[in-house]
Amino acid sequence: MAKRVKITKDGFKIGIGFMLAVAVSLAAGRIFIRAKLNRKIYVDDGFFFLAVVTLVAGTVMTYLDVPYIYLQQNVQAGTQAPPADFIQQLLKSVKIQDAAVVLLSATIFAVKLAFLAFFRGLIWRLKKLEIWWWCVLVIVIISSIVLICSNFITCPYFDERILGRPGHSSRLFVESNSRALPVKCVSPSALKRQNAALRAVSILDILSDLFSG
């Protein structure tokens, strides 16, 4: 039997809410100081503001998904009986999670573009560094596209197909109405895609961090 969730639902909400508040406060302070000192908005400020917007939106989507996360964990732990519409709630949860991943990945992308835009002003008319800057920009764009699309590459389903069909081999399953529903996105072939995507995303993200930082 799966272990019961140790972090409470309210504790989880408070935790991510606190971290969001800290991030937004620091971002607001940075934007205010830049605007007061420079008395104008630069391109990097625009990307930084985009990062704040996508971070807030991604956190909101995470909040919306919290009830479904804890419902699934409780059902798997055997502490709660699955409701009649359990499968529909799981599918809704997957869609919310996909939206959250896209938004939070866009946040990372926007922060990197903000750094690049800032350094662009510093290396203006330095041809060798400009060539390097363009190379880094290409790497950041490629890595960000892979990061944003990784969920859809590893599990390209948005309906009941994500749960597969009874009888298909799978490592993970949920019980609903006394019937085992294998999860198609953790089949052996899907796990290989996920591992490959995880390695690619990790390597590209580290490289883009090193180059853009």
N, C-alpha and C positions, 0 to 999 in steps of 0.2 A: 504494500500500500504506500502511496506517495506521502511524503511528510506534509504536515499542515503548514500553511504559510505563516511565518513568524512575524513579518512586518504587517501591521494592521493597515486597513484601507485608509483610515484617517491619517495615520503616520506617514504613509506613502505620499498622500496628497500634500501634507504639510511640508515634507522633505523637498519635493520638487517645486512646491510653491516658494519655499524659502530660497532655494538656489536660483529660481527665476527672478525673484525680487533683487537678489544680490547682483545678478548679471545685468538686469535692466537698469539698476541704480548706477552701476559703474559705467554702463554705456551712455546713460543720460548725462552723467558728469563729464564724460569725455567729449560728447557732442557739444555740451554747453561751453566748456572751456575752449574748445577749438573755435566755436562760433564767436565767442567774446574776444579772443585774442586776434583772430584773423578777420573777423567781421564779414566773412563770406563762407559759402559752402563749397567744398572741393569734391572731386569725383570719389575719393576714398571715403569721405563722409557719407556720400550716398550709398555706397556699398555697405558701409557699417550700419547705416540705418536700416537697409534691407535685411541685414543679418538679425537685427533686433526684432523686426517685424516677423520674420520667418521663425525665429526662436519662440516668440510669444505664441504664434499660431500652432507650431508643433507641440508646445507644452499644453495648449488648450485641447488639441486632439488627444494627447496622452491622458489628460483628465477625463475626457469623454470615454476613453477605453478602460479606465480603472475598474468600473463595475463588471465588465466582461472578463477582465484579467482575473479578478478574484472569484468570479463565478466559475470559470474554468478550473482554477486551482482547487477550489473547494470541492467541485465534482470529482476531480481526479484524486483528491485526498480522501474521498468518501465521507466528507462531513456535510454534504448537501446533495439532495436529490436533484437530478437535472430537470429543469422545467420542460414543458411540452414543446416550446419553441427553442430548445437549446441549440440545435444545429443552426437555425437562423441567426441566433445571437452570436455564435462563433464566426459565422460568415461576416456579420457586421463588424465584429471585432477585427478580423483580418483586414478589412477595407480601411478601418480607422488607423490601424497600425501602419499600413502602407502609406497612408497620407502623412502620418507623423514622421515616418522615416524620410520621406521625400522632403518635407519641410525642414527637418533638422539637418539633413544632408545639405540642403540649400543654404542653411545658416553657416555651415563650415565653408562651403564654396564662397559665399559672400565675404566672409572674414578674410580668406586668402586673397580674393580680388581686391579687397580694401588695402591690404599690405602691398600688393603689386602696384596699385594705383598710387600709393604714397611714394614708393621707391621710384616710380616712373618720373615723378617730378624732380627727384634728386639726381638722376642720371641723364637728364635731358642734354642732348648733344654730345654725349660720350658714346661713340659709335659701338665700340666693343661691348660695353655693358648693355647697350640697347639690344644688340643681337642676343645676348644672354637672357635679357628680360623677356624677349619674345619666345625664346625656347622654353623658359620657365612657364610662361603663360599657357603655351600649348600643353605642357605636362599637367598643369593644374586643371585645365579644361577637360582633358581626357580622363584624368583620375576622378574628377567630380562627376562626370557623366556616368562612369562605371559605378561610383558610389551611389548615386541617386537611383540608378536603374538596377542595382544588384538584386533587390528583392524580386523584381519582375523577371529577371534572368533566371533566378533559382526556382521561382514558383510562379509561373505565368498563368495563374488561375484567379478568377474573381467570383466564382459561383460554387455550386455543390461539387464540381470536379476536384476542388482542393481537398475534399474529404475522401476521394477515391470511391471504390465500391467494395462491399463485403467480399472477403476472400483474397484480396490483393495483399501481398506481403508488405509489411511495414514495421518500423520499430516503435512507433507511437500510435496510440489509438485512444479514443474517448468512448465512454459508454452512454448510450442514449436510448431510452425505451427498451432496455434489455438487449440491445443489438450493438455489436462492435462495429465502429466505423473507422477503417484504416485511413490515416492521413496521407494523401498521395504525395505531398511535398516532403515527406521524409522517407520515401522509398530509396533503395540503394542508389539508383541513378541520380535521384534528386539530391541525395546527400553528397555525392561526388561533385555535382554542380555547385552546391553550397560551399563545400570546402575549397574548391578552385576559386570561386568568386571571393570568398573571405580572404584567401591568400593574396589574390590580385588587388583587392581593395586595400588591404593592409599595406602592401608594398608601395602601391601608388600613392596612398595617403601619406606615408612616411617620406617618400621622395618629394612630393609636392610641398610638405611642411618644411623640409630642409631647404628646398630651393626658394620658396616664397618667404621664408623667415629670415 
